[in-house]
């Protein structure tokens, strides 16, 4: 539960940006092209994806806790760059640092919970972890929307982020314990399903097995990438779409908070549910629900309909998010599970970068509704690919 609390702070650190930065890009820095405005999400996604991979490798080599603490230390400059930055380049730099922070801290909390929970409760553990992170994100997005409406876009919203970082660093350094020994104990009783022998896999073998060779793991990787492509699009374009329709900053903040709030709370149900009914069905249905929600947002209009679409998008994402992580844990041997999680999260959070670039280019060329509709089609295709290619993973060894 201490790690659940820490991950709530990780999510809140990201949530300080969700409502404010798209408005900052348009109103303060006067960025007219969507592609230019979304550079901060592109930078964040690339940095986080790389940090995820590094986190898995380093946590196997040096332990989980040092990686977690390092992630918080790296985040210290972020609020000050966002508050004081005189140009958009400062915001992009802050998001590179934030991406590294999120990759190191969030990946490590995932790995540590897998170490502690064991296979029978893996979905529950992932549901708790991801729910905490995204409820923290949602609450902060709502709070920063209120702060921005009351006190302006800077500095008040980002002071909340500074408090989260200080608290997260203190808890991680002072109270969190190392968990790597639990994975070592679990590994001693398993034959490695990657080699069918007791020989360990190297980093390159884990990368190729997780990304391409294993049907289940590769299916999980592509679905994770498309899921976060959706989130990158929602983060960058939803506030702009809602503002162009005349919604107030308060209403925009509410819509920005509802989607991750439903996503976060829903995982308390879908995580343990995946332990009971399996992973595959939840992933397929969740991706299809996300596609419907994006289509409604694209072609609908008005606060009420967009609120319904946000709830739907959050519900679909809740079905997918902890389930994908649990599926990785099902297949990966404990000896290389942390690295497999890092590879999966490399692909998944690369979706932020792909989503920012793809949705920005489409929105500049054809408008935001067309960009949303195109991504809706891509999301539906991803869910169908999982239905065809992925094996059920909940009963596999490991």
BAFI-282013 format. One record per residue (C-alpha): z, y, x. Coordinates in steps of 0.5 Angstrom, whole numbers, plus 2048, in hexadecimal, padded with zeros to 3 digits. Each point is the difference from the previous one (the first is absolute). Example, Ala and Ser with C-alpha at 12.3 -4.5 7.8 and 13.67 -1.06 7.14 Angstrom:
# BAFI-282013
((810; 7F7; 819))
((7FE; 807; 802))
END
This chain:
# BAFI-282013
((800; 800; 800))
((801; 805; 806))
((7F9; 7FE; 802))
((7FE; 802; 7F8))
((803; 807; 801))
((7FD; 801; 807))
((7F9; 7FF; 7FD))
((801; 804; 7FA))
((801; 806; 805))
((7FA; 7FD; 804))
((7FC; 801; 7F9))
((803; 807; 7FF))
((7FE; 802; 806))
((7F9; 7FF; 7FE))
((801; 803; 7F9))
((802; 807; 803))
((7F8; 801; 800))
((7FD; 7FC; 7FA))
((800; 806; 7FB))
((800; 806; 805))
((7FB; 7FF; 806))
((7FA; 7FF; 7FB))
((802; 807; 7FD))
((801; 803; 807))
((7F9; 7FE; 802))
((7FD; 804; 7FB))
((805; 806; 7FE))
((802; 801; 807))
((7FB; 7FE; 805))
((7FA; 801; 7FB))
((7FD; 7F9; 802))
((7FA; 800; 7FB))
((7FD; 7F9; 802))
((804; 7FA; 7FE))
((7FE; 7FC; 806))
((803; 806; 804))
((806; 800; 7FC))
((801; 7F8; 800))
((800; 800; 808))
((808; 800; 800))
((800; 7F9; 7FC))
((7FA; 7FE; 805))
((805; 801; 806))
((806; 7FD; 7FC))
((7FC; 7FA; 7FE))
((7FD; 7FF; 807))
((807; 801; 804))
((804; 7FC; 7FB))
((7FB; 7FA; 800))
((801; 800; 808))
((807; 801; 800))
((801; 7FA; 7FB))
((7FC; 7FB; 805))
((804; 803; 806))
((807; 7FF; 7FC))
((7FF; 7F9; 7FE))
((7FE; 7FE; 808))
((806; 805; 802))
((805; 7FD; 7FC))
((7FE; 7F9; 802))
((801; 802; 807))
((806; 805; 800))
((803; 7FE; 7F9))
((800; 804; 7FA))
((805; 805; 800))
((7FE; 804; 806))
((7F9; 801; 7FD))
((803; 802; 7F9))
((804; 805; 804))
((7FA; 803; 804))
((7FC; 801; 7FA))
((806; 805; 7FD))
((800; 803; 807))
((7F9; 801; 800))
((800; 804; 7F9))
((805; 805; 802))
((7FA; 806; 801))
((7FD; 7FE; 7FA))
((803; 805; 7FB))
((800; 806; 805))
((7F9; 7FF; 801))
((7FE; 800; 7F8))
((805; 806; 7FF))
((7FD; 804; 806))
((7F9; 7FE; 801))
((7FC; 806; 800))
((7F9; 7FC; 800))
((7FE; 7FA; 7FC))
((800; 7FC; 807))
((807; 800; 800))
((801; 7FD; 7FA))
((7FB; 7FA; 802))
((804; 800; 807))
((806; 7FF; 7FB))
((7FD; 7FA; 7FC))
((7FE; 7FD; 807))
((808; 800; 802))
((802; 7FE; 7F9))
((7FB; 7FA; 800))
((803; 7FD; 806))
((807; 801; 7FD))
((7FE; 7FD; 7F9))
((7FC; 7FA; 804))
((806; 7FF; 805))
((806; 800; 7FB))
((7FD; 7FD; 7F9))
((7FD; 7FA; 804))
((806; 7FF; 803))
((804; 800; 7FA))
((7FB; 7FB; 7FD))
((801; 7FC; 806))
((808; 800; 800))
((800; 7FE; 7F8))
((7FB; 7FA; 802))
((805; 7FE; 805))
((806; 800; 7FC))
((7FD; 7FE; 7F9))
((7FD; 7F9; 801))
((7FA; 7FD; 7FD))
((803; 7FF; 7F9))
((802; 807; 7FF))
((7FA; 804; 804))
((7FD; 803; 7FA))
((807; 803; 7FD))
((801; 803; 807))
((7F9; 803; 801))
((801; 803; 7F9))
((807; 803; 801))
((7FD; 803; 807))
((7FA; 803; 7FD))
((803; 802; 7F9))
((805; 804; 805))
((7FB; 803; 804))
((7FC; 802; 7FA))
((805; 802; 7FB))
((802; 805; 806))
((7F9; 802; 801))
((800; 802; 7F8))
((807; 803; 800))
((7FE; 805; 806))
((7F9; 801; 7FD))
((803; 803; 7FA))
((806; 803; 803))
((7FB; 804; 805))
((7FB; 802; 7FA))
((806; 803; 7FD))
((802; 804; 806))
((7F9; 802; 801))
((800; 803; 7F9))
((806; 803; 801))
((800; 802; 808))
((7F9; 800; 802))
((7FC; 7FB; 804))
((804; 801; 806))
((805; 7FF; 803))
((805; 7FD; 7FB))
((7FC; 7FA; 7FE))
((800; 7FD; 807))
((807; 802; 802))
((802; 7FA; 7FB))
((7FB; 7FC; 805))
((804; 802; 806))
((807; 7FE; 7FC))
((7FD; 7F9; 7FF))
((7FE; 7FF; 807))
((807; 802; 803))
((803; 7FB; 7FB))
((7FB; 7FA; 802))
((801; 801; 807))
((808; 800; 800))
((800; 7FA; 7FB))
((7FB; 7FC; 804))
((803; 802; 807))
((807; 7FF; 7FE))
((801; 7FA; 7FA))
((7F9; 7FC; 800))
((801; 7F9; 804))
((7FB; 7FC; 804))
((7FC; 7FB; 7FC))
((7FB; 7FC; 804))
((805; 7FB; 802))
((7FF; 7FE; 7F8))
((7F9; 7FF; 801))
((801; 7FC; 806))
((805; 7FB; 7FD))
((7FB; 7FF; 7FA))
((7FA; 7FF; 805))
((804; 7FA; 803))
((7FF; 7FC; 7FA))
((7F8; 801; 7FF))
((7FA; 7FE; 802))
((7FB; 806; 801))
((7FB; 7FF; 7FB))
((7FB; 804; 804))
((7FF; 7FB; 805))
((804; 7FA; 7FD))
((804; 7FF; 806))
((806; 803; 803))
((7FC; 805; 805))
((800; 807; 7FF))
((7FB; 804; 7FE))
((7FD; 806; 804))
((7FF; 807; 7FE))
((7F9; 800; 7FF))
((800; 7F9; 7FD))
((805; 803; 7FB))
((7FB; 806; 7FF))
((7FA; 7FC; 7FE))
((804; 7FB; 7FC))
((803; 805; 7FC))
((7FA; 804; 7FF))
((7FA; 7FB; 7FF))
((802; 7F9; 801))
((805; 7FE; 7FB))
((7FD; 801; 7F9))
((807; 802; 7FD))
((802; 805; 806))
((7F9; 803; 800))
((800; 801; 7F8))
((807; 803; 801))
((7FD; 805; 805))
((7FA; 802; 7FC))
((804; 801; 7FA))
((805; 804; 803))
((7FB; 805; 803))
((7FD; 801; 7FA))
((807; 801; 7FD))
((802; 806; 805))
((7F9; 803; 7FF))
((801; 801; 7F9))
((807; 803; 802))
((7FD; 805; 805))
((7FB; 802; 7FB))
((806; 801; 7FB))
((804; 804; 805))
((7FA; 804; 802))
((7FC; 801; 7FA))
((804; 800; 7FA))
((804; 806; 801))
((7F9; 804; 801))
((7FD; 7FD; 7FA))
((807; 802; 7FB))
((800; 807; 803))
((7F9; 801; 7FF))
((801; 7FE; 7F8))
((805; 805; 800))
((807; 7FC; 800))
((806; 804; 803))
((803; 7FE; 807))
((806; 7FD; 7FC))
((7FB; 7FB; 7FC))
((7FC; 7FE; 806))
((807; 7FE; 804))
((802; 7FC; 7FA))
((7F9; 7FC; 800))
((801; 800; 807))
((807; 7FD; 7FF))
((7FE; 7FB; 7FA))
((7FB; 7FC; 804))
((805; 7FE; 806))
((806; 7FF; 7FB))
((7FD; 7FB; 7FC))
((7FD; 7FD; 806))
((807; 800; 803))
((804; 7FE; 7FA))
((7FB; 7FA; 7FE))
((801; 7FD; 807))
((807; 7FE; 7FE))
((7FC; 7FB; 7FB))
((7FA; 7FE; 803))
((803; 7FE; 807))
((805; 7FB; 7FD))
((7FA; 7FE; 7FB))
((7FC; 7FE; 805))
((805; 7FB; 803))
((800; 7FD; 7F9))
((7F8; 800; 7FE))
((7FD; 801; 807))
((7FC; 806; 803))
((7F9; 7FF; 7FF))
((800; 801; 7F8))
((804; 807; 801))
((7FB; 802; 806))
((7FA; 7FF; 7FB))
((803; 803; 7FA))
((803; 806; 804))
((7F9; 802; 803))
((7FD; 800; 7FA))
((805; 804; 7FC))
((7FF; 805; 806))
((7F9; 800; 7FF))
((801; 802; 7F8))
((805; 806; 802))
((7FB; 803; 805))
((7FB; 800; 7FB))
((804; 803; 7FA))
((802; 805; 805))
((7F9; 802; 802))
((7FD; 800; 7F9))
((806; 803; 7FC))
((803; 806; 7FF))
((807; 803; 7FF))
((807; 7FF; 802))
((802; 7FB; 7FB))
((7FA; 7FB; 802))
((801; 802; 807))
((807; 7FE; 800))
((7FE; 7F9; 7FC))
((7FB; 7FF; 806))
((806; 801; 805))
((804; 7FB; 7FD))
((7FB; 7FB; 800))
((7FE; 801; 807))
((807; 800; 802))
((801; 7F9; 7FC))
((7FA; 7FD; 803))
((802; 802; 807))
((807; 7FD; 7FF))
((7FD; 7FA; 7FE))
((7FC; 800; 807))
((804; 803; 805))
((806; 7FB; 801))
((7FC; 7FA; 7FF))
((7FB; 801; 805))
((806; 801; 805))
((803; 7FA; 7FE))
((7FA; 7FC; 800))
((7FF; 802; 808))
((807; 7FD; 800))
((7FE; 7FA; 7FD))
((7FB; 7FE; 805))
((802; 803; 806))
((805; 7FC; 805))
((806; 803; 801))
((7FE; 800; 808))
((7FA; 805; 7FE))
((802; 803; 7F9))
((802; 807; 803))
((7F9; 800; 803))
((7FD; 7FE; 7FA))
((803; 805; 7FC))
((7FE; 805; 805))
((7F9; 7FE; 800))
((800; 800; 7F8))
((803; 807; 800))
((7FB; 802; 805))
((7FA; 7FE; 7FB))
((804; 803; 7FA))
((802; 807; 803))
((7F9; 800; 802))
((7FE; 801; 7F9))
((804; 807; 800))
((7FA; 802; 805))
((7FB; 7FD; 7FD))
((802; 803; 7F9))
((800; 807; 803))
((7FA; 7FF; 803))
((7FC; 7FD; 7FA))
((803; 804; 7FB))
((7FF; 806; 803))
((7F9; 7FF; 802))
((7FF; 7FE; 7F9))
((804; 805; 7FC))
((7FC; 806; 805))
((7F9; 7FD; 7FE))
((801; 7FE; 7F9))
((807; 802; 7FD))
((807; 7FD; 7FF))
((7FE; 7FC; 7FA))
((7FB; 7FC; 804))
((804; 7FF; 806))
((805; 7FD; 7FB))
((7FB; 7FC; 7FC))
((7FD; 7FD; 807))
((807; 7FE; 803))
((802; 7FD; 7F9))
((7FA; 7FB; 801))
((802; 7FF; 807))
((807; 7FE; 7FD))
((7FD; 7FB; 7FB))
((7FC; 7FD; 805))
((806; 7FF; 805))
((804; 7FC; 7FA))
((7FA; 7FC; 7FF))
((7FF; 7FE; 807))
((807; 7FE; 800))
((7FF; 7FC; 7FA))
((7FB; 7FC; 803))
((802; 7FF; 808))
((808; 800; 800))
((804; 7FA; 800))
((806; 800; 7FC))
((805; 801; 806))
((807; 7FF; 7FD))
((801; 7F9; 802))
((7FC; 800; 807))
((805; 7FF; 806))
((803; 805; 803))
END
